[in-house]
């Protein structure tokens, strides 16, 4: 008897292929096909970000306080807390793609740590002091009133700008899906932070590290302040006007030098140069403007020197550099001599007309790499010059003011008109100034040759203008001992990438002093007093600093900057109150790198004030993560201030991660001046003008995660389109999983009750989890995405999902096979949830909101997917090895034979497969093999010969099989579409049984589907 279920539709025309659609278990979920940006920002981000952070931190603090014993409390914290300290972005302007890159990378790390059972402390912060904000404040003041504006007014305006920028940036940061409490943040301008910073300064002063010196510093003429090395950018194409300049020996030195030469050389010299026997030192300089501050000429005692005849001049140069002077004209070597002949010689500087003899001095920094082997020394305008000057008691002289112009009162009167225009002194860094000086040198016979010279030169990274080096009284941190502690502490620090260690080491090794004073109002003050009548005399002791901190704590830091100095008695400690009329408060502020560099106190305060720990974890933070430029900035200043303050080689961080910069699609660094920047909001919301699709929050996060952040990151149309396609695949995968895991559909089965193919699939999930866990630990987020997407495409879409659809859609809802598949889908979802939550938290949280409650059974379902534990599956490794090998052998053979059948086959469902084996135990069931091959019928034969079968294939267990694939001669079942029925409208046995249960649950008959019997 053949059974047939026939659809009798309204038109009574017989069979329709959609007749049984309602009887199929088609995927059904309300999980959206596309993300909604409004829902993401208003609902999903709060749900999986701030609420998650606050809840986990409240739980952590509560658990900490369950321990009365401080030692137990400390041990719990060290074991269970993860801290990523936020390097504070500058509170100025809108956020750019670099901000998004930085914050999202930090968030991915934090979310992974939370998923692995850690509690996370992450307090966002802002760097608020410094020049850019102060300049904004000054723009609010009329130019005519600038000179008369009180510092307190400037500080008030600057504070207002910083607060406004913080609120703007905070709103934008929230859209990145960052897990933190945005109501609990730190700023470098808060009273508590400033007091902590002054405390660090006090500790460094007490250790003898802070000192005041009049020495050359990098100076920004545009910004009128001293600069630290970290505030410099080097322009490789800077153009200078260089010159070879002659300084004549004094008559006495000239004669003494000639007497020291060998007699044969002297005779030849007098014969050649009877008319002119004077000798000069030839120097080469790229800063002719410093010649007015010349105080010595330096040579290297290890070099051999020569006296050469150059045009009409007799000049001394290094022997090894003679060949490089060909451009100066023809020359003749008159004598070679050791450097000892230059000892005690003196010269004069005709430019100054003072006739003062000046010395030739030994200096190791003189080399034979460039120049002449003789170097003009201006102790007030160079670091090496300064050290040589100190050693030889030279005048530390710098006739340049804070605007970078000559101070006419400090230079000879005959140069006043030459070095000024209409009474205004010239700027020393202008090429025009160098040209004027060279003309003057030509007129007095000192210039031998001049030329343009392109070379690397330091620029102020804010004004983008060349800096000058000038001696001014400044406060310095002596790093001689500190850097040894810092370098020692770096042995235990891990760097990602490792090259960061070399970079940070080189910056620290090259620093001997750190100029920490700045001539600005918007900052934390240097706590120093100065004598009214002798402004260069400073008063600073440990006692005065401690007292100043107490007064600031009481009156606020703005009181320090008050122009009213009548309250000086209150600012001085009791032992010095009698001198209150002799001193005034200083105006210098601290370098902003000192500000942000002491931010490790934020973590320290959390341990001490919130957790009441006495034995603090060292290092304080697990991770610091910033751009690669911070090796010379925040990484360095944090390390230096921490070890300097503690006096021990204990760094503030365990691991240092660095990321590159954002580039456009042409590989050019994004810059507002070039106009190639892309804002994060343009990526989230889309931008029609830039042709950027709306990628949403997860799209922005995907762009960050998919790149190798240790190098520069390219953002452009190609990358955006790739991200859009990938996000679509993730969303479709979640929809498929959720659609087949409907409420009330099944119960989760134990792994032991699953088929080999299911356990094989789950073993692949475990492998994916293991790999993701390792890559998260190594911060290889791009590898995680690559592995998941490969798995999604090859293991799910092309294999397990494909082979499971027939079972999911056509089997009875409560069939065991279907529950086995659904159990596997549940574990696939859980695995993807765990791995992707740190990277795509919005999409994962949205899918979690649509996940059926029933699967949690008696367990409380957490509101956020972040709190569900990381899964783990105990699958024997042999299952994976055996199944993988066998499945690939059989599937490969099937696809090969399928191709041979030609174009008459539209799908594997039109085929019948005969499998012949010599073993009674295959690693698969017949149903599994049928699902894997997706054929309509599969028959297994034991040692039977079948025509058109392929050559035998050997499986992992040693058994041999052959396959024969043929086109099915049967008709297509109208419900499951397998070609396994004789009549055109017949249902297959499986479908008939399922439909029967559906249409006659209580013995009733459906109006549209009736059962007929045919003999």
ZAMARGU-4260 file (C-alpha; in steps of 0.2 Angstrom, whole numbers, plus 5000, padded with zeros to 4 digits):
<rodrens>
0) 5000/5000/5000 | 5007/5017/4995 | 5001/5032/5006 | 4999/5049/4999 | 4995/5065/5007
5) 4987/5077/4994 | 4984/5096/4996 | 4967/5101/4991 | 4969/5120/4990 | 4955/5133/4987
10) 4957/5132/4968 | 4955/5113/4969 | 4968/5111/4956 | 4978/5098/4965 | 4996/5098/4971
15) 5006/5114/4976 | 5024/5114/4981 | 5020/5126/4995 | 5007/5114/5002 | 5017/5108/5017
20) 5027/5123/5021 | 5018/5126/5037 | 5022/5108/5042 | 5041/5111/5041 | 5051/5117/5056
25) 5058/5133/5047 | 5069/5144/5057 | 5059/5157/5066 | 5067/5172/5076 | 5064/5190/5079
30) 5082/5194/5079 | 5084/5208/5066 | 5093/5205/5050 | 5101/5222/5052 | 5107/5232/5067
35) 5098/5248/5072 | 5110/5261/5077 | 5097/5270/5088 | 5093/5254/5098 | 5111/5250/5099
40) 5115/5267/5107 | 5099/5268/5118 | 5097/5250/5124 | 5111/5238/5119 | 5126/5249/5124
45) 5120/5253/5142 | 5115/5234/5144 | 5132/5227/5139 | 5143/5241/5144 | 5141/5252/5159
50) 5128/5241/5168 | 5140/5226/5166 | 5155/5236/5172 | 5146/5243/5187 | 5138/5226/5192
55) 5155/5217/5191 | 5164/5230/5201 | 5151/5231/5214 | 5152/5212/5216 | 5171/5212/5217
60) 5171/5226/5231 | 5158/5216/5240 | 5168/5200/5239 | 5184/5209/5244 | 5176/5215/5260
65) 5170/5198/5265 | 5188/5196/5271 | 5192/5204/5287 | 5211/5200/5286 | 5220/5212/5276
70) 5232/5199/5270 | 5218/5188/5263 | 5210/5203/5256 | 5226/5207/5246 | 5228/5189/5240
75) 5210/5189/5234 | 5213/5205/5224 | 5230/5199/5217 | 5222/5183/5211 | 5205/5190/5204
80) 5208/5208/5198 | 5213/5214/5181 | 5218/5232/5179 | 5221/5241/5163 | 5226/5259/5166
85) 5219/5272/5154 | 5232/5283/5147 | 5222/5300/5147 | 5218/5307/5130 | 5219/5326/5128
90) 5203/5335/5132 | 5203/5345/5116 | 5192/5344/5100 | 5182/5329/5093 | 5187/5311/5093
95) 5196/5304/5078 | 5199/5286/5072 | 5215/5285/5083 | 5204/5288/5098 | 5192/5274/5093
100) 5207/5262/5089 | 5214/5265/5106 | 5199/5264/5117 | 5191/5249/5108 | 5208/5239/5109
105) 5207/5242/5128 | 5189/5237/5129 | 5192/5220/5119 | 5206/5216/5132 | 5195/5220/5147
110) 5180/5211/5140 | 5190/5195/5137 | 5197/5196/5155 | 5179/5197/5162 | 5174/5182/5151
115) 5188/5172/5159 | 5182/5175/5177 | 5192/5191/5181 | 5185/5207/5188 | 5190/5222/5179
120) 5196/5239/5185 | 5196/5252/5171 | 5194/5270/5175 | 5194/5282/5160 | 5203/5298/5161
125) 5207/5315/5153 | 5223/5325/5151 | 5218/5343/5154 | 5232/5355/5156 | 5244/5361/5143
130) 5246/5373/5129 | 5232/5369/5116 | 5219/5372/5129 | 5227/5388/5136 | 5228/5395/5118
135) 5210/5392/5116 | 5207/5402/5132 | 5218/5416/5126 | 5208/5417/5110 | 5193/5421/5121
140) 5202/5437/5127 | 5203/5453/5117 | 5221/5455/5111 | 5222/5472/5118 | 5218/5465/5135
145) 5230/5450/5135 | 5244/5458/5144 | 5233/5464/5158 | 5223/5448/5160 | 5225/5439/5177
150) 5232/5421/5177 | 5216/5416/5187 | 5205/5422/5172 | 5215/5412/5160 | 5215/5397/5171
155) 5196/5399/5173 | 5193/5400/5154 | 5205/5385/5151 | 5196/5374/5164 | 5179/5378/5155
160) 5186/5373/5138 | 5193/5357/5146 | 5176/5352/5154 | 5166/5356/5139 | 5178/5345/5128
165) 5177/5331/5141 | 5158/5330/5140 | 5159/5330/5121 | 5172/5317/5120 | 5163/5306/5134
170) 5147/5306/5123 | 5157/5301/5108 | 5167/5287/5118 | 5150/5280/5124 | 5146/5276/5106
175) 5161/5264/5104 | 5153/5251/5116 | 5166/5253/5130 | 5163/5244/5146 | 5166/5256/5160
180) 5158/5268/5172 | 5158/5285/5163 | 5152/5294/5178 | 5168/5289/5187 | 5182/5296/5178
185) 5198/5305/5182 | 5205/5321/5176 | 5223/5329/5178 | 5214/5345/5183 | 5205/5338/5198
190) 5210/5344/5215 | 5214/5327/5221 | 5224/5323/5206 | 5234/5339/5207 | 5238/5336/5226
195) 5244/5318/5222 | 5255/5325/5208 | 5263/5338/5220 | 5266/5324/5232 | 5276/5314/5219
200) 5285/5330/5216 | 5289/5332/5234 | 5296/5314/5235 | 5307/5317/5220 | 5313/5333/5228
205) 5317/5324/5244 | 5327/5311/5235 | 5338/5325/5227 | 5331/5322/5210 | 5323/5339/5207
210) 5335/5354/5204 | 5336/5371/5197 | 5349/5375/5183 | 5352/5388/5171 | 5356/5377/5155
215) 5351/5376/5137 | 5334/5368/5134 | 5323/5365/5119 | 5312/5381/5118 | 5297/5384/5108
220) 5297/5402/5102 | 5279/5402/5096 | 5273/5395/5112 | 5286/5404/5123 | 5290/5389/5134
225) 5303/5376/5137 | 5300/5359/5129 | 5304/5341/5134 | 5311/5328/5122 | 5294/5320/5121
230) 5287/5336/5114 | 5298/5336/5099 | 5295/5330/5081 | 5309/5329/5069 | 5308/5337/5052
235) 5319/5327/5040 | 5318/5341/5027 | 5322/5356/5037 | 5333/5369/5028 | 5347/5378/5036
240) 5360/5391/5030 | 5376/5383/5034 | 5393/5391/5034 | 5412/5388/5036 | 5419/5402/5047
245) 5436/5407/5051 | 5442/5412/5069 | 5459/5419/5069 | 5472/5413/5082 | 5478/5427/5093
250) 5495/5434/5088 | 5503/5425/5103 | 5495/5409/5099 | 5499/5410/5081 | 5517/5412/5085
255) 5517/5398/5098 | 5509/5386/5086 | 5522/5390/5072 | 5536/5387/5084 | 5528/5370/5089
260) 5528/5364/5071 | 5543/5354/5064 | 5557/5365/5057 | 5555/5359/5039 | 5537/5363/5040
265) 5540/5380/5046 | 5553/5384/5032 | 5540/5378/5019 | 5526/5388/5027 | 5536/5405/5027
270) 5542/5402/5009 | 5524/5399/5003 | 5516/5412/5014 | 5528/5427/5016 | 5514/5440/5014
275) 5502/5432/5027 | 5507/5421/5041 | 5491/5422/5051 | 5482/5406/5055 | 5464/5403/5058
280) 5453/5389/5065 | 5440/5384/5052 | 5423/5379/5059 | 5407/5373/5051 | 5390/5378/5058
285) 5371/5376/5054 | 5366/5389/5066 | 5376/5405/5062 | 5364/5415/5074 | 5374/5407/5088
290) 5390/5414/5083 | 5387/5430/5094 | 5386/5418/5109 | 5403/5409/5105 | 5414/5406/5119
295) 5426/5393/5114 | 5432/5381/5099 | 5432/5363/5103 | 5443/5349/5096 | 5445/5330/5098
300) 5462/5325/5106 | 5461/5308/5097 | 5461/5316/5080 | 5476/5321/5069 | 5475/5339/5062
305) 5482/5348/5047 | 5487/5365/5042 | 5481/5368/5025 | 5483/5382/5012 | 5465/5386/5006
310) 5464/5400/4994 | 5472/5415/5003 | 5470/5408/5020 | 5480/5396/5032 | 5467/5386/5041
315) 5467/5371/5054 | 5456/5357/5050 | 5455/5338/5054 | 5466/5327/5043 | 5452/5315/5040
320) 5440/5329/5034 | 5451/5337/5021 | 5444/5327/5006 | 5426/5332/5011 | 5431/5351/5009
325) 5434/5350/4990 | 5419/5362/4988 | 5429/5375/4997 | 5442/5377/4983 | 5459/5370/4979
330) 5470/5367/4994 | 5488/5362/4999 | 5493/5353/5015 | 5507/5362/5023 | 5508/5352/5039
335) 5501/5337/5049 | 5502/5337/5068 | 5494/5329/5083 | 5480/5338/5093 | 5493/5341/5107
340) 5499/5356/5097 | 5481/5364/5099 | 5482/5364/5118 | 5482/5381/5127 | 5479/5390/5110
345) 5468/5405/5110 | 5458/5414/5096 | 5447/5429/5094 | 5429/5432/5087 | 5430/5448/5076
350) 5411/5448/5075 | 5410/5454/5093 | 5425/5466/5091 | 5429/5463/5110 | 5447/5457/5107
355) 5444/5444/5121 | 5455/5429/5119 | 5445/5413/5119 | 5451/5395/5122 | 5453/5380/5111
360) 5446/5365/5122 | 5446/5346/5121 | 5429/5338/5119 | 5424/5320/5115 | 5408/5325/5105
365) 5419/5332/5091 | 5420/5319/5077 | 5427/5317/5060 | 5410/5313/5052 | 5405/5330/5046
370) 5412/5348/5047 | 5430/5352/5050 | 5435/5343/5066 | 5434/5360/5075 | 5417/5365/5083
375) 5412/5382/5088 | 5405/5381/5106 | 5391/5392/5113 | 5387/5385/5130 | 5370/5394/5131
380) 5364/5386/5115 | 5369/5367/5115 | 5369/5353/5127 | 5386/5347/5123 | 5392/5365/5123
385) 5385/5367/5140 | 5393/5352/5148 | 5410/5358/5141 | 5407/5375/5147 | 5403/5370/5164
390) 5419/5359/5165 | 5430/5374/5159 | 5420/5387/5168 | 5414/5396/5153 | 5400/5409/5153
395) 5383/5401/5150 | 5377/5415/5139 | 5361/5416/5128 | 5357/5433/5121 | 5340/5427/5115
400) 5323/5430/5123 | 5307/5419/5125 | 5300/5424/5108 | 5316/5418/5100 | 5323/5436/5096
405) 5339/5443/5100 | 5340/5453/5116 | 5349/5469/5110 | 5355/5474/5127 | 5365/5458/5128
410) 5374/5460/5111 | 5387/5472/5106 | 5380/5489/5101 | 5388/5488/5083 | 5377/5474/5080
415) 5360/5482/5086 | 5356/5489/5069 | 5362/5474/5059 | 5352/5462/5069 | 5335/5472/5070
420) 5323/5479/5058 | 5314/5495/5063 | 5320/5493/5080 | 5313/5476/5082 | 5326/5462/5085
425) 5327/5448/5072 | 5320/5430/5076 | 5336/5419/5077 | 5327/5405/5068 | 5323/5414/5052
430) 5334/5411/5037 | 5335/5430/5034 | 5343/5432/5051 | 5357/5419/5046 | 5359/5428/5029
435) 5362/5445/5038 | 5375/5437/5049 | 5384/5429/5035 | 5384/5445/5025 | 5392/5453/5041
440) 5405/5439/5042 | 5409/5442/5024 | 5412/5460/5026 | 5424/5457/5041 | 5433/5443/5032
445) 5427/5428/5043 | 5416/5419/5031 | 5425/5406/5019 | 5410/5398/5012 | 5391/5396/5014
450) 5377/5384/5007 | 5360/5378/5010 | 5359/5362/5020 | 5344/5350/5022 | 5344/5340/5038
455) 5334/5333/5052 | 5329/5346/5065 | 5318/5346/5080 | 5301/5355/5079 | 5288/5359/5092
460) 5275/5346/5090 | 5261/5358/5094 | 5266/5374/5084 | 5274/5364/5071 | 5288/5377/5070
465) 5307/5374/5073 | 5313/5375/5090 | 5329/5384/5097 | 5340/5379/5111 | 5343/5393/5123
470) 5349/5393/5141 | 5336/5398/5154 | 5334/5395/5172 | 5323/5379/5173 | 5318/5365/5185
475) 5325/5348/5180 | 5323/5330/5186 | 5341/5323/5187 | 5339/5306/5179 | 5356/5298/5181
480) 5351/5287/5195 | 5333/5286/5191 | 5336/5279/5173 | 5346/5265/5180 | 5331/5260/5191
485) 5320/5262/5176 | 5330/5251/5165 | 5332/5238/5179 | 5313/5237/5181 | 5310/5234/5163
490) 5317/5216/5164 | 5301/5209/5170 | 5290/5219/5158 | 5282/5211/5143 | 5281/5221/5127
495) 5269/5219/5113 | 5277/5220/5100 | 5294/5216/5108 | 5302/5230/5098 | 5294/5241/5110
500) 5307/5236/5123 | 5321/5242/5112 | 5312/5258/5108 | 5308/5263/5126 | 5325/5257/5132
505) 5334/5269/5119 | 5324/5284/5125 | 5327/5281/5143 | 5346/5278/5140 | 5348/5294/5131
510) 5340/5305/5144 | 5351/5312/5158 | 5339/5326/5163 | 5321/5330/5161 | 5316/5349/5160
515) 5300/5349/5170 | 5296/5367/5171 | 5285/5377/5158 | 5281/5395/5157 | 5262/5394/5156
520) 5248/5397/5168 | 5237/5382/5164 | 5245/5368/5174 | 5251/5362/5191 | 5263/5375/5198
525) 5281/5371/5202 | 5280/5375/5221 | 5294/5387/5222 | 5296/5405/5229 | 5308/5418/5222
530) 5316/5433/5230 | 5307/5449/5225 | 5324/5459/5222 | 5333/5444/5215 | 5321/5434/5204
535) 5334/5421/5200 | 5336/5416/5218 | 5323/5402/5222 | 5317/5395/5238 | 5312/5377/5239
540) 5313/5364/5253 | 5304/5349/5258 | 5296/5359/5272 | 5290/5373/5260 | 5283/5360/5248
545) 5274/5351/5262 | 5266/5367/5268 | 5261/5373/5250 | 5252/5356/5248 | 5242/5359/5264
550) 5238/5377/5259 | 5232/5372/5241 | 5222/5358/5249 | 5213/5371/5259 | 5212/5386/5247
555) 5213/5377/5230 | 5226/5377/5217 | 5220/5393/5209 | 5225/5403/5224 | 5243/5400/5220
560) 5241/5410/5204 | 5233/5425/5212 | 5242/5441/5208 | 5239/5447/5225 | 5254/5442/5235
565) 5249/5450/5251 | 5245/5433/5258 | 5263/5426/5257 | 5264/5424/5276 | 5250/5410/5274
570) 5260/5402/5260 | 5277/5401/5269 | 5279/5388/5283 | 5280/5395/5301 | 5299/5395/5302
575) 5300/5406/5287 | 5285/5418/5289 | 5297/5432/5294 | 5303/5432/5276 | 5285/5434/5268
580) 5289/5451/5262 | 5305/5445/5253 | 5297/5432/5242 | 5284/5429/5229 | 5276/5414/5222
585) 5283/5407/5206 | 5274/5406/5189 | 5281/5391/5181 | 5270/5375/5179 | 5275/5357/5177
590) 5277/5348/5161 | 5261/5340/5156 | 5270/5323/5154 | 5274/5325/5172 | 5255/5327/5175
595) 5250/5312/5165 | 5265/5302/5170 | 5259/5302/5189 | 5242/5295/5184 | 5248/5278/5191
600) 5241/5286/5207 | 5223/5282/5201 | 5226/5264/5202 | 5236/5266/5219 | 5222/5276/5226
605) 5209/5262/5221 | 5219/5249/5231 | 5222/5260/5246 | 5206/5271/5247 | 5193/5259/5240
610) 5200/5242/5245 | 5210/5247/5260 | 5225/5237/5255 | 5241/5239/5264 | 5251/5227/5254
615) 5249/5234/5236 | 5251/5223/5220 | 5266/5227/5211 | 5266/5232/5197 | 5250/5242/5200
620) 5243/5239/5183 | 5242/5224/5172 | 5242/5233/5155 | 5246/5250/5148 | 5241/5252/5130
625) 5244/5267/5119 | 5251/5273/5102 | 5269/5269/5098 | 5273/5288/5100 | 5271/5285/5119
630) 5288/5277/5121 | 5295/5294/5121 | 5280/5301/5131 | 5268/5293/5143 | 5276/5276/5145
635) 5292/5284/5149 | 5286/5298/5161 | 5275/5285/5170 | 5290/5273/5172 | 5302/5287/5178
640) 5290/5295/5190 | 5285/5279/5198 | 5303/5272/5201 | 5309/5290/5206 | 5295/5291/5219
645) 5297/5274/5226 | 5316/5273/5225 | 5314/5255/5219 | 5314/5246/5202 | 5296/5243/5202
650) 5287/5249/5186 | 5269/5254/5186 | 5264/5241/5173 | 5267/5222/5169 | 5264/5223/5150
655) 5266/5237/5138 | 5256/5237/5121 | 5258/5249/5107 | 5247/5252/5092 | 5251/5261/5076
660) 5243/5276/5068 | 5228/5276/5056 | 5231/5278/5037 | 5220/5281/5023 | 5218/5269/5009
665) 5233/5276/5000 | 5244/5272/5015 | 5245/5291/5020 | 5244/5295/5038 | 5227/5303/5042
670) 5228/5322/5046 | 5216/5336/5047 | 5228/5347/5037 | 5228/5334/5022 | 5210/5332/5023
675) 5210/5313/5023 | 5203/5310/5041 | 5188/5299/5044 | 5178/5302/5060 | 5172/5287/5070
680) 5154/5293/5068 | 5155/5293/5049 | 5159/5274/5051 | 5145/5271/5063 | 5132/5281/5055
685) 5138/5281/5037 | 5143/5295/5026 | 5136/5297/5008 | 5149/5310/5003 | 5163/5299/5008
690) 5154/5283/5002 | 5155/5275/5018 | 5141/5262/5023 | 5134/5263/5040 | 5143/5250/5049
695) 5136/5253/5066 | 5146/5251/5083 | 5151/5233/5079 | 5157/5238/5062 | 5169/5251/5070
700) 5175/5238/5082 | 5177/5225/5068 | 5188/5237/5059 | 5199/5239/5074 | 5200/5220/5078
705) 5203/5214/5060 | 5219/5224/5058 | 5236/5220/5065 | 5236/5235/5077 | 5255/5233/5080
710) 5258/5242/5064 | 5249/5256/5055 | 5230/5253/5051 | 5223/5256/5034 | 5205/5263/5034
715) 5196/5265/5017 | 5182/5259/5005 | 5189/5241/5003 | 5191/5238/5021 | 5174/5246/5025
720) 5165/5234/5012 | 5174/5219/5019 | 5168/5224/5036 | 5150/5226/5030 | 5151/5208/5022
725) 5158/5200/5037 | 5146/5208/5049 | 5132/5202/5038 | 5138/5184/5039 | 5140/5185/5058
730) 5122/5191/5059 | 5115/5178/5047 | 5124/5165/5057 | 5116/5171/5074 | 5099/5171/5065
735) 5101/5153/5059 | 5106/5147/5076 | 5092/5157/5085 | 5079/5152/5072 | 5082/5134/5075
740) 5083/5135/5094 | 5065/5141/5097 | 5057/5142/5114 | 5051/5125/5119 | 5059/5116/5105
745) 5070/5103/5114 | 5081/5099/5129 | 5100/5100/5129 | 5107/5082/5128 | 5123/5076/5136
750) 5138/5076/5124 | 5138/5057/5126 | 5121/5056/5118 | 5126/5065/5102 | 5131/5057/5086
755) 5149/5056/5081 | 5146/5070/5068 | 5139/5081/5082 | 5154/5077/5094 | 5166/5080/5080
760) 5158/5097/5077 | 5159/5101/5095 | 5177/5096/5096 | 5180/5109/5082 | 5172/5121/5093
765) 5184/5117/5107 | 5199/5119/5096 | 5192/5136/5091 | 5190/5141/5109 | 5208/5135/5113
770) 5215/5145/5099 | 5205/5160/5103 | 5210/5160/5121 | 5228/5159/5116 | 5226/5173/5103
775) 5217/5184/5116 | 5231/5181/5128 | 5244/5186/5115 | 5233/5201/5109 | 5231/5194/5091
780) 5213/5199/5089 | 5215/5199/5070 | 5219/5180/5071 | 5204/5177/5081 | 5192/5185/5068
785) 5201/5175/5054 | 5199/5159/5063 | 5181/5162/5068 | 5177/5167/5050 | 5186/5152/5043
790) 5176/5141/5055 | 5160/5149/5051 | 5162/5147/5032 | 5170/5130/5031 | 5164/5121/5047
795) 5147/5128/5048 | 5140/5135/5032 | 5148/5123/5021 | 5147/5108/5032 | 5137/5106/5048
800) 5123/5119/5044 | 5121/5112/5027 | 5120/5094/5032 | 5108/5098/5046 | 5095/5108/5037
805) 5085/5092/5031 | 5084/5086/5049 | 5080/5103/5057 | 5067/5107/5044 | 5059/5090/5040
810) 5061/5079/5055 | 5048/5079/5069 | 5051/5092/5082 | 5054/5080/5096 | 5064/5067/5086
815) 5080/5062/5094 | 5091/5066/5079 | 5084/5084/5078 | 5087/5086/5097 | 5105/5080/5094
820) 5107/5093/5080 | 5099/5107/5091 | 5110/5103/5106 | 5125/5105/5094 | 5118/5122/5088
825) 5116/5127/5106 | 5135/5124/5109 | 5139/5133/5093 | 5130/5148/5098 | 5138/5148/5116
830) 5155/5146/5108 | 5152/5161/5096 | 5145/5171/5110 | 5160/5169/5121 | 5173/5172/5108
835) 5164/5186/5099 | 5158/5196/5115 | 5174/5205/5117 | 5175/5211/5099 | 5156/5212/5094
840) 5147/5215/5111 | 5132/5224/5103 | 5128/5211/5091 | 5131/5197/5104 | 5120/5206/5117
845) 5106/5208/5104 | 5107/5190/5100 | 5107/5186/5119 | 5091/5196/5121 | 5082/5184/5109
850) 5089/5168/5116 | 5076/5157/5123 | 5075/5157/5142 | 5071/5138/5143 | 5089/5133/5140
855) 5095/5140/5157 | 5083/5129/5166 | 5084/5133/5185 | 5099/5144/5183 | 5096/5163/5183
860) 5098/5170/5166 | 5110/5185/5167 | 5104/5201/5158 | 5120/5202/5149 | 5129/5189/5139
865) 5145/5195/5147 | 5141/5186/5163 | 5138/5169/5155 | 5154/5158/5158 | 5166/5153/5144
870) 5161/5136/5138 | 5172/5120/5138 | 5169/5103/5130 | 5176/5087/5135 | 5178/5078/5118
875) 5191/5064/5116 | 5204/5069/5104 | 5202/5053/5094 | 5184/5058/5089 | 5191/5073/5080
880) 5205/5064/5072 | 5195/5049/5066 | 5180/5059/5060 | 5189/5072/5052 | 5200/5061/5041
885) 5186/5049/5037 | 5173/5063/5033 | 5186/5071/5021 | 5189/5055/5012 | 5171/5051/5009
890) 5165/5069/5005 | 5180/5071/4993 | 5176/5055/4984 | 5157/5060/4983 | 5161/5077/4976
895) 5172/5070/4963 | 5159/5058/4957 | 5146/5071/4958 | 5155/5081/4945 | 5156/5066/4933
900) 5137/5065/4933 | 5136/5081/4923 | 5123/5095/4922 | 5108/5084/4924 | 5111/5085/4943
905) 5106/5101/4951 | 5109/5096/4969 | 5116/5081/4979 | 5097/5078/4984 | 5095/5070/4967
910) 5108/5056/4970 | 5108/5039/4977 | 5124/5033/4985 | 5130/5015/4987 | 5144/5013/4999
915) 5153/4996/4999 | 5164/4992/5014 | 5174/4978/5020 | 5171/4982/5039 | 5155/4980/5049
920) 5159/4995/5060 | 5160/5012/5051 | 5164/5028/5060 | 5147/5034/5055 | 5129/5029/5055
925) 5120/5028/5039 | 5110/5043/5043 | 5126/5053/5047 | 5133/5048/5030 | 5117/5053/5021
930) 5117/5070/5030 | 5135/5073/5026 | 5133/5069/5008 | 5115/5077/5007 | 5110/5063/4995
935) 5092/5057/4994 | 5096/5039/4998 | 5112/5030/5004 | 5114/5011/5005 | 5128/5002/5014
940) 5134/4985/5007 | 5146/4973/5014 | 5159/4966/5002 | 5148/4968/4987 | 5153/4973/4970
945) 5144/4988/4962 | 5146/4994/4944 | 5154/5011/4941 | 5161/5012/4958 | 5177/5021/4961
950) 5194/5014/4967 | 5194/5008/4985 | 5197/5022/4998 | 5206/5018/5015 | 5198/5026/5031
955) 5207/5030/5047 | 5202/5014/5056 | 5210/5004/5041 | 5193/4999/5033 | 5191/5001/5014
960) 5176/5008/5005 | 5171/5011/4988 | 5157/5024/4982 | 5145/5023/4968 | 5135/5039/4965
965) 5120/5039/4953 | 5106/5050/4949 | 5090/5045/4958 | 5076/5038/4947 | 5062/5043/4959
970) 5052/5058/4961 | 5054/5073/4973 | 5045/5073/4990 | 5035/5089/4990 | 5039/5092/5008
975) 5058/5088/5010 | 5062/5089/4992 | 5072/5073/4992 | 5071/5062/4977 | 5064/5046/4986
980) 5046/5043/4981 | 5038/5035/4966 | 5023/5046/4963 | 5025/5064/4959 | 5014/5070/4973
985) 5019/5056/4986 | 5026/5060/5003 | 5041/5050/5009 | 5039/5039/5024 | 5047/5052/5036
990) 5037/5066/5030 | 5021/5057/5030 | 5023/5052/5048 | 5027/5070/5053 | 5013/5077/5044
995) 5001/5064/5051 | 5005/5070/5069 | 5003/5088/5064 | 4986/5087/5055 | 4978/5074/5067
1000) 4984/5079/5085 | 4967/5074/5092 | 4960/5063/5078 | 4954/5079/5068 | 4957/5082/5050
1005) 4965/5097/5042 | 4953/5107/5030 | 4967/5108/5017 | 4977/5092/5019 | 4968/5075/5018
1010) 4975/5058/5018 | 4971/5046/5004 | 4976/5028/5001 | 4981/5021/4985 | 4984/5002/4981
</rodrens>
